[in-house]
Amino acid sequence: MLVAEDNEMNMLIMREMLSQAGLKIIEACNGKETLDKYHENSVDLILLDIHMPEMDGFEVTNSIREFEKNISKYTPIVAITADALKTDKEKCIRAGMDDYISKPYTNDTVMEVVIRMLAKYFDKKQIILK
C-alpha cells in the first residue's frame, strides 16, 4: 500500500495504524514522489493526501488514471483530506478516486475504508489483517 502524506505527524499516525494491521506500506511525502513510488512498486491501494507539494492529489490521480488506461491494472485510490464537505467528496470521486477519508480520522475509519477497498478489488480469501 502506498501512503502519500506530506505532514510528518500524519504519516507517523498512518504508519502505526497500518503496520499494526500487518499491512506493508510505502511512504511518499509529495505528489512527484508518489508517482515515482507508484511506478517503481506494485501497490494494491493508494491513500493519497489531496494537499501536497509539487503535485496535488488530483494531479497525481489524473496521471495514474491516464497511465492505467494503457495497462491492464487498476489501483484503487482513497483521498485523505481536511476538506470535509459533501461536495469535496464528490469532487474526489469525479476526479477518479474510489473513496474519501476526511481528517481528523480514526483508526476505525481508516481500516474500514482500507478493508472495503481491498475486498472490492481483490480476492477476499487473500486479505488477512492482524
Chimera marker file (.cmm) of the C-alpha trace (Angstrom):
<marker_set name="trace">
<marker id="1" x="0.000" y="0.000" z="0.000" r="1" g="1" b="0" radius="0.5"/>
<marker id="2" x="1.279" y="3.450" z="-0.914" r="1" g="1" b="0" radius="0.5"/>
<marker id="3" x="0.630" y="6.224" z="1.600" r="1" g="1" b="0" radius="0.5"/>
<marker id="4" x="1.154" y="9.775" z="0.331" r="1" g="1" b="0" radius="0.5"/>
<marker id="5" x="1.218" y="12.342" z="3.115" r="1" g="1" b="0" radius="0.5"/>
<marker id="6" x="3.370" y="15.461" z="3.459" r="1" g="1" b="0" radius="0.5"/>
<marker id="7" x="2.741" y="16.019" z="7.177" r="1" g="1" b="0" radius="0.5"/>
<marker id="8" x="5.227" y="14.005" z="9.262" r="1" g="1" b="0" radius="0.5"/>
<marker id="9" x="2.869" y="13.553" z="12.233" r="1" g="1" b="0" radius="0.5"/>
<marker id="10" x="0.028" y="12.367" z="9.997" r="1" g="1" b="0" radius="0.5"/>
<marker id="11" x="2.413" y="9.945" z="8.290" r="1" g="1" b="0" radius="0.5"/>
<marker id="12" x="3.549" y="8.600" z="11.651" r="1" g="1" b="0" radius="0.5"/>
<marker id="13" x="-0.059" y="8.010" z="12.717" r="1" g="1" b="0" radius="0.5"/>
<marker id="14" x="-0.922" y="6.332" z="9.420" r="1" g="1" b="0" radius="0.5"/>
<marker id="15" x="2.248" y="4.190" z="9.536" r="1" g="1" b="0" radius="0.5"/>
<marker id="16" x="1.419" y="2.955" z="13.038" r="1" g="1" b="0" radius="0.5"/>
<marker id="17" x="-2.218" y="2.221" z="12.198" r="1" g="1" b="0" radius="0.5"/>
<marker id="18" x="-1.493" y="0.275" z="9.044" r="1" g="1" b="0" radius="0.5"/>
<marker id="19" x="1.579" y="-1.524" z="10.391" r="1" g="1" b="0" radius="0.5"/>
<marker id="20" x="-0.370" y="-2.754" z="13.409" r="1" g="1" b="0" radius="0.5"/>
<marker id="21" x="-2.850" y="-4.302" z="10.971" r="1" g="1" b="0" radius="0.5"/>
<marker id="22" x="0.017" y="-6.147" z="9.294" r="1" g="1" b="0" radius="0.5"/>
<marker id="23" x="-0.030" y="-4.048" z="6.137" r="1" g="1" b="0" radius="0.5"/>
<marker id="24" x="3.196" y="-3.228" z="4.320" r="1" g="1" b="0" radius="0.5"/>
<marker id="25" x="3.365" y="0.423" z="3.371" r="1" g="1" b="0" radius="0.5"/>
<marker id="26" x="5.476" y="2.512" z="1.045" r="1" g="1" b="0" radius="0.5"/>
<marker id="27" x="5.700" y="6.174" z="2.021" r="1" g="1" b="0" radius="0.5"/>
<marker id="28" x="5.750" y="9.272" z="-0.169" r="1" g="1" b="0" radius="0.5"/>
<marker id="29" x="5.906" y="12.860" z="1.064" r="1" g="1" b="0" radius="0.5"/>
<marker id="30" x="4.860" y="14.796" z="-2.052" r="1" g="1" b="0" radius="0.5"/>
<marker id="31" x="2.991" y="14.294" z="-5.306" r="1" g="1" b="0" radius="0.5"/>
<marker id="32" x="6.009" y="13.697" z="-7.521" r="1" g="1" b="0" radius="0.5"/>
<marker id="33" x="7.443" y="11.135" z="-5.118" r="1" g="1" b="0" radius="0.5"/>
<marker id="34" x="4.035" y="9.442" z="-5.008" r="1" g="1" b="0" radius="0.5"/>
<marker id="35" x="4.079" y="8.959" z="-8.763" r="1" g="1" b="0" radius="0.5"/>
<marker id="36" x="7.677" y="7.734" z="-8.705" r="1" g="1" b="0" radius="0.5"/>
<marker id="37" x="6.920" y="5.177" z="-5.989" r="1" g="1" b="0" radius="0.5"/>
<marker id="38" x="3.748" y="4.090" z="-7.794" r="1" g="1" b="0" radius="0.5"/>
<marker id="39" x="5.758" y="3.361" z="-10.953" r="1" g="1" b="0" radius="0.5"/>
<marker id="40" x="8.628" y="1.669" z="-9.055" r="1" g="1" b="0" radius="0.5"/>
<marker id="41" x="6.463" y="-0.668" z="-6.947" r="1" g="1" b="0" radius="0.5"/>
<marker id="42" x="3.460" y="-2.894" z="-7.266" r="1" g="1" b="0" radius="0.5"/>
<marker id="43" x="0.875" y="-1.365" z="-4.943" r="1" g="1" b="0" radius="0.5"/>
<marker id="44" x="-2.615" y="-2.604" z="-4.164" r="1" g="1" b="0" radius="0.5"/>
<marker id="45" x="-4.025" y="0.619" z="-2.756" r="1" g="1" b="0" radius="0.5"/>
<marker id="46" x="-3.063" y="4.286" z="-2.510" r="1" g="1" b="0" radius="0.5"/>
<marker id="47" x="-4.006" y="6.514" z="0.413" r="1" g="1" b="0" radius="0.5"/>
<marker id="48" x="-3.479" y="9.962" z="-1.055" r="1" g="1" b="0" radius="0.5"/>
<marker id="49" x="-3.409" y="13.300" z="0.727" r="1" g="1" b="0" radius="0.5"/>
<marker id="50" x="-5.059" y="15.871" z="-1.523" r="1" g="1" b="0" radius="0.5"/>
<marker id="51" x="-2.987" y="18.891" z="-0.499" r="1" g="1" b="0" radius="0.5"/>
<marker id="52" x="0.666" y="18.034" z="-1.131" r="1" g="1" b="0" radius="0.5"/>
<marker id="53" x="3.627" y="19.928" z="-2.558" r="1" g="1" b="0" radius="0.5"/>
<marker id="54" x="4.874" y="19.529" z="-6.146" r="1" g="1" b="0" radius="0.5"/>
<marker id="55" x="1.673" y="17.833" z="-7.354" r="1" g="1" b="0" radius="0.5"/>
<marker id="56" x="-1.632" y="17.746" z="-5.526" r="1" g="1" b="0" radius="0.5"/>
<marker id="57" x="-3.738" y="14.619" z="-5.143" r="1" g="1" b="0" radius="0.5"/>
<marker id="58" x="-5.895" y="15.479" z="-8.143" r="1" g="1" b="0" radius="0.5"/>
<marker id="59" x="-2.869" y="15.782" z="-10.428" r="1" g="1" b="0" radius="0.5"/>
<marker id="60" x="-1.452" y="12.510" z="-9.102" r="1" g="1" b="0" radius="0.5"/>
<marker id="61" x="-4.769" y="10.717" z="-9.593" r="1" g="1" b="0" radius="0.5"/>
<marker id="62" x="-5.123" y="12.045" z="-13.128" r="1" g="1" b="0" radius="0.5"/>
<marker id="63" x="-1.618" y="10.888" z="-14.018" r="1" g="1" b="0" radius="0.5"/>
<marker id="64" x="-2.207" y="7.400" z="-12.589" r="1" g="1" b="0" radius="0.5"/>
<marker id="65" x="-5.575" y="7.016" z="-14.309" r="1" g="1" b="0" radius="0.5"/>
<marker id="66" x="-4.087" y="8.120" z="-17.662" r="1" g="1" b="0" radius="0.5"/>
<marker id="67" x="-1.231" y="5.629" z="-17.255" r="1" g="1" b="0" radius="0.5"/>
<marker id="68" x="-3.598" y="2.808" z="-16.293" r="1" g="1" b="0" radius="0.5"/>
<marker id="69" x="-5.644" y="3.279" z="-19.463" r="1" g="1" b="0" radius="0.5"/>
<marker id="70" x="-2.746" y="1.659" z="-21.328" r="1" g="1" b="0" radius="0.5"/>
<marker id="71" x="-2.176" y="-1.287" z="-18.996" r="1" g="1" b="0" radius="0.5"/>
<marker id="72" x="-4.417" y="-3.971" z="-17.552" r="1" g="1" b="0" radius="0.5"/>
<marker id="73" x="-4.233" y="-2.722" z="-13.975" r="1" g="1" b="0" radius="0.5"/>
<marker id="74" x="-6.443" y="-0.610" z="-11.773" r="1" g="1" b="0" radius="0.5"/>
<marker id="75" x="-5.208" y="0.758" z="-8.463" r="1" g="1" b="0" radius="0.5"/>
<marker id="76" x="-7.834" y="1.984" z="-6.008" r="1" g="1" b="0" radius="0.5"/>
<marker id="77" x="-7.102" y="5.473" z="-4.685" r="1" g="1" b="0" radius="0.5"/>
<marker id="78" x="-8.525" y="6.850" z="-1.443" r="1" g="1" b="0" radius="0.5"/>
<marker id="79" x="-8.400" y="10.605" z="-0.885" r="1" g="1" b="0" radius="0.5"/>
<marker id="80" x="-7.330" y="11.865" z="2.528" r="1" g="1" b="0" radius="0.5"/>
<marker id="81" x="-8.122" y="15.495" z="3.209" r="1" g="1" b="0" radius="0.5"/>
<marker id="82" x="-9.209" y="18.057" z="5.758" r="1" g="1" b="0" radius="0.5"/>
<marker id="83" x="-11.802" y="19.217" z="3.219" r="1" g="1" b="0" radius="0.5"/>
<marker id="84" x="-14.905" y="17.691" z="4.766" r="1" g="1" b="0" radius="0.5"/>
<marker id="85" x="-17.845" y="18.973" z="2.740" r="1" g="1" b="0" radius="0.5"/>
<marker id="86" x="-20.049" y="16.613" z="0.738" r="1" g="1" b="0" radius="0.5"/>
<marker id="87" x="-19.032" y="18.484" z="-2.412" r="1" g="1" b="0" radius="0.5"/>
<marker id="88" x="-15.364" y="17.764" z="-1.626" r="1" g="1" b="0" radius="0.5"/>
<marker id="89" x="-16.040" y="14.027" z="-1.582" r="1" g="1" b="0" radius="0.5"/>
<marker id="90" x="-17.954" y="14.275" z="-4.854" r="1" g="1" b="0" radius="0.5"/>
<marker id="91" x="-15.052" y="16.209" z="-6.412" r="1" g="1" b="0" radius="0.5"/>
<marker id="92" x="-12.628" y="13.431" z="-5.402" r="1" g="1" b="0" radius="0.5"/>
<marker id="93" x="-14.868" y="10.712" z="-6.849" r="1" g="1" b="0" radius="0.5"/>
<marker id="94" x="-15.318" y="12.657" z="-10.113" r="1" g="1" b="0" radius="0.5"/>
<marker id="95" x="-11.526" y="13.023" z="-10.311" r="1" g="1" b="0" radius="0.5"/>
<marker id="96" x="-11.108" y="9.233" z="-10.385" r="1" g="1" b="0" radius="0.5"/>
<marker id="97" x="-10.615" y="8.430" z="-6.727" r="1" g="1" b="0" radius="0.5"/>
<marker id="98" x="-12.504" y="5.492" z="-5.267" r="1" g="1" b="0" radius="0.5"/>
<marker id="99" x="-13.233" y="6.719" z="-1.759" r="1" g="1" b="0" radius="0.5"/>
<marker id="100" x="-12.588" y="9.541" z="0.662" r="1" g="1" b="0" radius="0.5"/>
<marker id="101" x="-11.435" y="9.911" z="4.272" r="1" g="1" b="0" radius="0.5"/>
<marker id="102" x="-11.718" y="13.290" z="5.983" r="1" g="1" b="0" radius="0.5"/>
<marker id="103" x="-9.332" y="14.499" z="8.663" r="1" g="1" b="0" radius="0.5"/>
<marker id="104" x="-9.269" y="14.106" z="11.543" r="1" g="1" b="0" radius="0.5"/>
<marker id="105" x="-9.798" y="10.374" z="11.095" r="1" g="1" b="0" radius="0.5"/>
<marker id="106" x="-9.877" y="7.457" z="13.484" r="1" g="1" b="0" radius="0.5"/>
<marker id="107" x="-8.203" y="4.080" z="13.223" r="1" g="1" b="0" radius="0.5"/>
<marker id="108" x="-11.636" y="2.506" z="12.707" r="1" g="1" b="0" radius="0.5"/>
<marker id="109" x="-12.482" y="4.860" z="9.853" r="1" g="1" b="0" radius="0.5"/>
<marker id="110" x="-9.212" y="4.235" z="8.035" r="1" g="1" b="0" radius="0.5"/>
<marker id="111" x="-9.350" y="0.468" z="8.492" r="1" g="1" b="0" radius="0.5"/>
<marker id="112" x="-12.988" y="0.307" z="7.382" r="1" g="1" b="0" radius="0.5"/>
<marker id="113" x="-12.136" y="2.047" z="4.108" r="1" g="1" b="0" radius="0.5"/>
<marker id="114" x="-8.937" y="0.017" z="3.569" r="1" g="1" b="0" radius="0.5"/>
<marker id="115" x="-10.768" y="-3.278" z="4.114" r="1" g="1" b="0" radius="0.5"/>
<marker id="116" x="-13.648" y="-2.219" z="1.863" r="1" g="1" b="0" radius="0.5"/>
<marker id="117" x="-11.278" y="-1.218" z="-0.947" r="1" g="1" b="0" radius="0.5"/>
<marker id="118" x="-9.184" y="-4.382" z="-0.673" r="1" g="1" b="0" radius="0.5"/>
<marker id="119" x="-12.310" y="-6.568" z="-0.551" r="1" g="1" b="0" radius="0.5"/>
<marker id="120" x="-13.784" y="-4.816" z="-3.572" r="1" g="1" b="0" radius="0.5"/>
<marker id="121" x="-10.733" y="-5.169" z="-5.794" r="1" g="1" b="0" radius="0.5"/>
<marker id="122" x="-9.017" y="-8.329" z="-4.549" r="1" g="1" b="0" radius="0.5"/>
<marker id="123" x="-9.803" y="-11.924" z="-3.654" r="1" g="1" b="0" radius="0.5"/>
<marker id="124" x="-11.301" y="-11.782" z="-0.174" r="1" g="1" b="0" radius="0.5"/>
<marker id="125" x="-9.576" y="-15.041" z="0.759" r="1" g="1" b="0" radius="0.5"/>
<marker id="126" x="-6.208" y="-13.320" z="0.399" r="1" g="1" b="0" radius="0.5"/>
<marker id="127" x="-6.992" y="-10.448" z="2.776" r="1" g="1" b="0" radius="0.5"/>
<marker id="128" x="-5.610" y="-11.231" z="6.210" r="1" g="1" b="0" radius="0.5"/>
<marker id="129" x="-5.176" y="-8.431" z="8.716" r="1" g="1" b="0" radius="0.5"/>
<marker id="130" x="-3.844" y="-8.723" z="12.254" r="1" g="1" b="0" radius="0.5"/>
<link id1="1" id2="2" r="1" g="1" b="0" radius="0.2"/>
<link id1="2" id2="3" r="1" g="1" b="0" radius="0.2"/>
<link id1="3" id2="4" r="1" g="1" b="0" radius="0.2"/>
<link id1="4" id2="5" r="1" g="1" b="0" radius="0.2"/>
<link id1="5" id2="6" r="1" g="1" b="0" radius="0.2"/>
<link id1="6" id2="7" r="1" g="1" b="0" radius="0.2"/>
<link id1="7" id2="8" r="1" g="1" b="0" radius="0.2"/>
<link id1="8" id2="9" r="1" g="1" b="0" radius="0.2"/>
<link id1="9" id2="10" r="1" g="1" b="0" radius="0.2"/>
<link id1="10" id2="11" r="1" g="1" b="0" radius="0.2"/>
<link id1="11" id2="12" r="1" g="1" b="0" radius="0.2"/>
<link id1="12" id2="13" r="1" g="1" b="0" radius="0.2"/>
<link id1="13" id2="14" r="1" g="1" b="0" radius="0.2"/>
<link id1="14" id2="15" r="1" g="1" b="0" radius="0.2"/>
<link id1="15" id2="16" r="1" g="1" b="0" radius="0.2"/>
<link id1="16" id2="17" r="1" g="1" b="0" radius="0.2"/>
<link id1="17" id2="18" r="1" g="1" b="0" radius="0.2"/>
<link id1="18" id2="19" r="1" g="1" b="0" radius="0.2"/>
<link id1="19" id2="20" r="1" g="1" b="0" radius="0.2"/>
<link id1="20" id2="21" r="1" g="1" b="0" radius="0.2"/>
<link id1="21" id2="22" r="1" g="1" b="0" radius="0.2"/>
<link id1="22" id2="23" r="1" g="1" b="0" radius="0.2"/>
<link id1="23" id2="24" r="1" g="1" b="0" radius="0.2"/>
<link id1="24" id2="25" r="1" g="1" b="0" radius="0.2"/>
<link id1="25" id2="26" r="1" g="1" b="0" radius="0.2"/>
<link id1="26" id2="27" r="1" g="1" b="0" radius="0.2"/>
<link id1="27" id2="28" r="1" g="1" b="0" radius="0.2"/>
<link id1="28" id2="29" r="1" g="1" b="0" radius="0.2"/>
<link id1="29" id2="30" r="1" g="1" b="0" radius="0.2"/>
<link id1="30" id2="31" r="1" g="1" b="0" radius="0.2"/>
<link id1="31" id2="32" r="1" g="1" b="0" radius="0.2"/>
<link id1="32" id2="33" r="1" g="1" b="0" radius="0.2"/>
<link id1="33" id2="34" r="1" g="1" b="0" radius="0.2"/>
<link id1="34" id2="35" r="1" g="1" b="0" radius="0.2"/>
<link id1="35" id2="36" r="1" g="1" b="0" radius="0.2"/>
<link id1="36" id2="37" r="1" g="1" b="0" radius="0.2"/>
<link id1="37" id2="38" r="1" g="1" b="0" radius="0.2"/>
<link id1="38" id2="39" r="1" g="1" b="0" radius="0.2"/>
<link id1="39" id2="40" r="1" g="1" b="0" radius="0.2"/>
<link id1="40" id2="41" r="1" g="1" b="0" radius="0.2"/>
<link id1="41" id2="42" r="1" g="1" b="0" radius="0.2"/>
<link id1="42" id2="43" r="1" g="1" b="0" radius="0.2"/>
<link id1="43" id2="44" r="1" g="1" b="0" radius="0.2"/>
<link id1="44" id2="45" r="1" g="1" b="0" radius="0.2"/>
<link id1="45" id2="46" r="1" g="1" b="0" radius="0.2"/>
<link id1="46" id2="47" r="1" g="1" b="0" radius="0.2"/>
<link id1="47" id2="48" r="1" g="1" b="0" radius="0.2"/>
<link id1="48" id2="49" r="1" g="1" b="0" radius="0.2"/>
<link id1="49" id2="50" r="1" g="1" b="0" radius="0.2"/>
<link id1="50" id2="51" r="1" g="1" b="0" radius="0.2"/>
<link id1="51" id2="52" r="1" g="1" b="0" radius="0.2"/>
<link id1="52" id2="53" r="1" g="1" b="0" radius="0.2"/>
<link id1="53" id2="54" r="1" g="1" b="0" radius="0.2"/>
<link id1="54" id2="55" r="1" g="1" b="0" radius="0.2"/>
<link id1="55" id2="56" r="1" g="1" b="0" radius="0.2"/>
<link id1="56" id2="57" r="1" g="1" b="0" radius="0.2"/>
<link id1="57" id2="58" r="1" g="1" b="0" radius="0.2"/>
<link id1="58" id2="59" r="1" g="1" b="0" radius="0.2"/>
<link id1="59" id2="60" r="1" g="1" b="0" radius="0.2"/>
<link id1="60" id2="61" r="1" g="1" b="0" radius="0.2"/>
<link id1="61" id2="62" r="1" g="1" b="0" radius="0.2"/>
<link id1="62" id2="63" r="1" g="1" b="0" radius="0.2"/>
<link id1="63" id2="64" r="1" g="1" b="0" radius="0.2"/>
<link id1="64" id2="65" r="1" g="1" b="0" radius="0.2"/>
<link id1="65" id2="66" r="1" g="1" b="0" radius="0.2"/>
<link id1="66" id2="67" r="1" g="1" b="0" radius="0.2"/>
<link id1="67" id2="68" r="1" g="1" b="0" radius="0.2"/>
<link id1="68" id2="69" r="1" g="1" b="0" radius="0.2"/>
<link id1="69" id2="70" r="1" g="1" b="0" radius="0.2"/>
<link id1="70" id2="71" r="1" g="1" b="0" radius="0.2"/>
<link id1="71" id2="72" r="1" g="1" b="0" radius="0.2"/>
<link id1="72" id2="73" r="1" g="1" b="0" radius="0.2"/>
<link id1="73" id2="74" r="1" g="1" b="0" radius="0.2"/>
<link id1="74" id2="75" r="1" g="1" b="0" radius="0.2"/>
<link id1="75" id2="76" r="1" g="1" b="0" radius="0.2"/>
<link id1="76" id2="77" r="1" g="1" b="0" radius="0.2"/>
<link id1="77" id2="78" r="1" g="1" b="0" radius="0.2"/>
<link id1="78" id2="79" r="1" g="1" b="0" radius="0.2"/>
<link id1="79" id2="80" r="1" g="1" b="0" radius="0.2"/>
<link id1="80" id2="81" r="1" g="1" b="0" radius="0.2"/>
<link id1="81" id2="82" r="1" g="1" b="0" radius="0.2"/>
<link id1="82" id2="83" r="1" g="1" b="0" radius="0.2"/>
<link id1="83" id2="84" r="1" g="1" b="0" radius="0.2"/>
<link id1="84" id2="85" r="1" g="1" b="0" radius="0.2"/>
<link id1="85" id2="86" r="1" g="1" b="0" radius="0.2"/>
<link id1="86" id2="87" r="1" g="1" b="0" radius="0.2"/>
<link id1="87" id2="88" r="1" g="1" b="0" radius="0.2"/>
<link id1="88" id2="89" r="1" g="1" b="0" radius="0.2"/>
<link id1="89" id2="90" r="1" g="1" b="0" radius="0.2"/>
<link id1="90" id2="91" r="1" g="1" b="0" radius="0.2"/>
<link id1="91" id2="92" r="1" g="1" b="0" radius="0.2"/>
<link id1="92" id2="93" r="1" g="1" b="0" radius="0.2"/>
<link id1="93" id2="94" r="1" g="1" b="0" radius="0.2"/>
<link id1="94" id2="95" r="1" g="1" b="0" radius="0.2"/>
<link id1="95" id2="96" r="1" g="1" b="0" radius="0.2"/>
<link id1="96" id2="97" r="1" g="1" b="0" radius="0.2"/>
<link id1="97" id2="98" r="1" g="1" b="0" radius="0.2"/>
<link id1="98" id2="99" r="1" g="1" b="0" radius="0.2"/>
<link id1="99" id2="100" r="1" g="1" b="0" radius="0.2"/>
<link id1="100" id2="101" r="1" g="1" b="0" radius="0.2"/>
<link id1="101" id2="102" r="1" g="1" b="0" radius="0.2"/>
<link id1="102" id2="103" r="1" g="1" b="0" radius="0.2"/>
<link id1="103" id2="104" r="1" g="1" b="0" radius="0.2"/>
<link id1="104" id2="105" r="1" g="1" b="0" radius="0.2"/>
<link id1="105" id2="106" r="1" g="1" b="0" radius="0.2"/>
<link id1="106" id2="107" r="1" g="1" b="0" radius="0.2"/>
<link id1="107" id2="108" r="1" g="1" b="0" radius="0.2"/>
<link id1="108" id2="109" r="1" g="1" b="0" radius="0.2"/>
<link id1="109" id2="110" r="1" g="1" b="0" radius="0.2"/>
<link id1="110" id2="111" r="1" g="1" b="0" radius="0.2"/>
<link id1="111" id2="112" r="1" g="1" b="0" radius="0.2"/>
<link id1="112" id2="113" r="1" g="1" b="0" radius="0.2"/>
<link id1="113" id2="114" r="1" g="1" b="0" radius="0.2"/>
<link id1="114" id2="115" r="1" g="1" b="0" radius="0.2"/>
<link id1="115" id2="116" r="1" g="1" b="0" radius="0.2"/>
<link id1="116" id2="117" r="1" g="1" b="0" radius="0.2"/>
<link id1="117" id2="118" r="1" g="1" b="0" radius="0.2"/>
<link id1="118" id2="119" r="1" g="1" b="0" radius="0.2"/>
<link id1="119" id2="120" r="1" g="1" b="0" radius="0.2"/>
<link id1="120" id2="121" r="1" g="1" b="0" radius="0.2"/>
<link id1="121" id2="122" r="1" g="1" b="0" radius="0.2"/>
<link id1="122" id2="123" r="1" g="1" b="0" radius="0.2"/>
<link id1="123" id2="124" r="1" g="1" b="0" radius="0.2"/>
<link id1="124" id2="125" r="1" g="1" b="0" radius="0.2"/>
<link id1="125" id2="126" r="1" g="1" b="0" radius="0.2"/>
<link id1="126" id2="127" r="1" g="1" b="0" radius="0.2"/>
<link id1="127" id2="128" r="1" g="1" b="0" radius="0.2"/>
<link id1="128" id2="129" r="1" g="1" b="0" radius="0.2"/>
<link id1="129" id2="130" r="1" g="1" b="0" radius="0.2"/>
</marker_set>
